[in-house]
Amino acid sequence: MTIEVRPASAFEDVRTLLGPKSPGANVCWCLSHRIPSKLNNELRGPTRGEHVAELCRRQPPPGVLAYDGDEPVGWAAVAPRSDTSFARSRKIPHVDDLPVWSLWCVRVRPGHRGKGISHTLIAGAVEFARAHGAPVIEAYPLDNGDARVDMTMAYAGIRKNFERAGFTHVADTTSVLAGHPRILMRLDLR
């Protein structure tokens, strides 16, 4: 199995990873940290997907996709922190004034998990940020130790996967997800 990571510019492939089974459902579409909360609350049903389709047409696109051949099997959201709700977060601190990029969601499709795809996605997101001039990339994973993490809440990633990718813990946060504290981890790309 060879996994290739590409920019998430193909909306139908993003829909495969993030879209609802029912077109009218109000699923996240990985928008909750990308757009202001007022807009996030206003976008309902199909308009959420339409917004993501527009993001896929922009440069840079909203993240990266992992492919096994032509099949999309994973997603990672990555963008300049200044373009996300993390820019205004009271729970996740700012370490300095560098124009960092944020990596906040890693998702692997059921049936493809346990094959190292999340590691490939993290590496691909790092290279995507580097290619777009990011001096530093940061993530906000769960610090779960050896405890199991509910798969629906594992989107933030886990500390050991980011450590494996070369990220280091630089700050604690007051954010908690699925009963686990989140930490701020960074990788310097300069």
C-alpha positions in Angstrom: 0.0 0.0 0.0 1.4 3.4 -1.1 -0.4 6.4 0.4 0.0 9.7 -1.4 -0.9 13.0 0.1 -2.3 15.8 -2.1 -3.9 19.2 -1.6 -7.6 19.0 -0.9 -8.8 20.7 -4.0 -11.1 17.9 -5.2 -14.4 18.6 -3.4 -16.0 15.2 -4.2 -13.0 13.6 -2.4 -13.3 16.0 0.5 -17.1 15.1 0.6 -16.2 11.4 0.8 -14.2 12.1 4.0 -16.2 14.8 5.7 -19.7 14.9 4.2 -22.8 13.5 5.7 -24.6 10.3 4.5 -27.8 12.4 4.3 -27.4 15.7 2.3 -29.5 17.7 4.7 -27.5 16.7 7.9 -25.6 19.3 9.8 -22.2 17.6 10.2 -19.1 19.6 11.0 -17.4 19.4 7.5 -14.3 20.5 9.5 -15.7 24.1 9.6 -16.1 24.6 13.3 -12.5 25.9 13.8 -12.1 27.3 10.3 -14.8 29.9 10.2 -16.3 32.4 12.8 -18.8 30.8 15.1 -21.6 33.0 13.9 -21.1 31.8 10.3 -20.7 28.2 11.5 -24.1 28.4 13.2 -25.7 30.0 10.2 -24.6 27.4 7.7 -27.1 24.6 7.8 -27.4 21.4 5.8 -26.3 21.6 2.2 -24.9 25.1 2.6 -22.1 23.7 4.8 -21.0 21.5 1.9 -21.3 24.4 -0.6 -19.0 26.5 1.7 -16.5 23.7 1.7 -16.7 23.4 -2.1 -15.8 27.1 -2.3 -12.8 26.5 0.0 -11.6 23.7 -2.2 -11.5 26.1 -5.2 -9.3 28.6 -3.3 -5.6 28.7 -3.0 -4.4 27.3 -0.8 -7.1 24.7 -0.4 -8.4 23.9 3.1 -6.1 21.0 3.8 -4.7 17.7 2.5 -6.1 14.4 1.5 -4.5 11.0 1.6 -5.1 8.6 -1.3 -4.7 4.9 -1.6 -4.4 4.9 -5.4 -7.4 7.0 -6.5 -9.4 6.3 -3.3 -9.5 9.2 -0.7 -8.8 7.6 2.7 -7.8 10.4 4.9 -8.1 14.2 5.6 -6.0 16.7 7.5 -7.2 20.3 8.1 -4.3 22.8 7.9 -4.3 26.6 7.4 -2.7 29.7 8.8 -3.7 30.1 12.4 -4.8 33.7 11.7 -7.5 32.2 9.4 -9.0 30.0 12.1 -10.8 30.3 15.4 -7.5 29.4 17.1 -6.4 33.0 16.4 -9.0 34.1 19.0 -9.0 31.2 21.3 -8.9 31.8 25.1 -8.1 28.2 25.7 -5.2 27.6 23.4 -2.4 30.1 24.0 -0.3 32.1 21.5 3.3 31.3 22.0 4.8 34.2 20.0 4.0 36.4 17.1 5.2 34.1 14.3 2.6 33.6 11.5 2.2 29.9 12.4 -0.1 27.4 10.7 -2.5 25.2 12.6 -3.1 21.5 12.0 -6.2 20.6 14.0 -8.1 17.7 12.4 -6.8 14.3 11.2 -9.4 11.8 10.0 -8.9 8.4 8.5 -11.9 6.6 7.0 -13.2 3.5 8.7 -11.7 0.4 7.1 -8.4 2.2 6.6 -7.4 2.8 10.2 -4.4 1.1 11.9 -2.3 1.3 8.7 -0.2 4.4 9.5 -2.3 6.8 7.4 -2.5 9.4 10.1 1.3 9.6 10.2 1.4 10.1 6.5 -1.3 12.8 6.7 0.6 14.7 9.4 3.8 14.6 7.3 1.8 15.7 4.3 0.2 18.6 6.2 3.6 19.7 7.4 4.9 19.7 3.8 1.8 21.5 2.6 2.3 24.3 5.2 6.1 24.5 4.4 5.3 24.8 0.7 3.0 27.7 1.5 5.7 29.5 3.5 4.8 28.6 7.1 7.7 29.2 9.5 6.1 27.0 12.1 3.2 24.5 12.3 1.4 23.8 15.5 -1.2 21.2 16.5 -3.5 20.8 19.6 -3.6 17.1 20.2 -5.0 15.1 23.1 -2.5 14.2 25.8 -4.1 10.9 26.5 -1.1 8.9 27.7 -2.1 5.2 27.2 -5.8 5.8 27.6 -8.1 4.9 24.8 -9.7 7.8 22.9 -13.2 7.7 21.5 -12.8 7.6 17.7 -15.4 10.4 17.1 -13.3 12.7 19.3 -9.8 11.6 18.1 -9.9 14.1 15.2 -7.5 16.4 17.2 -4.9 13.7 17.0 -2.9 12.3 19.9 0.4 13.5 21.4 2.5 10.4 20.5 1.6 10.7 16.8 2.8 14.3 16.7 5.9 13.5 18.7 6.7 10.8 16.1 6.4 13.5 13.4 9.0 15.7 15.2 6.6 18.1 17.0 7.5 19.1 20.6 5.2 20.1 23.5 5.5 23.9 24.0 2.5 24.8 26.1 -0.4 23.4 28.1 -3.9 24.6 27.2 -7.1 24.8 29.2 -8.9 22.9 26.4 -10.3 19.5 27.1 -11.7 17.1 24.5 -13.2 13.7 25.3 -12.0 13.9 28.9 -8.4 14.4 27.8 -6.4 17.7 28.1 -5.1 19.1 24.8 -1.6 20.5 24.5 0.0 22.8 22.1 2.8 21.2 20.0 5.0 22.8 17.4 7.4 21.9 14.6 9.7 24.6 13.4 9.9 24.6 9.6 12.6 27.3 9.2 
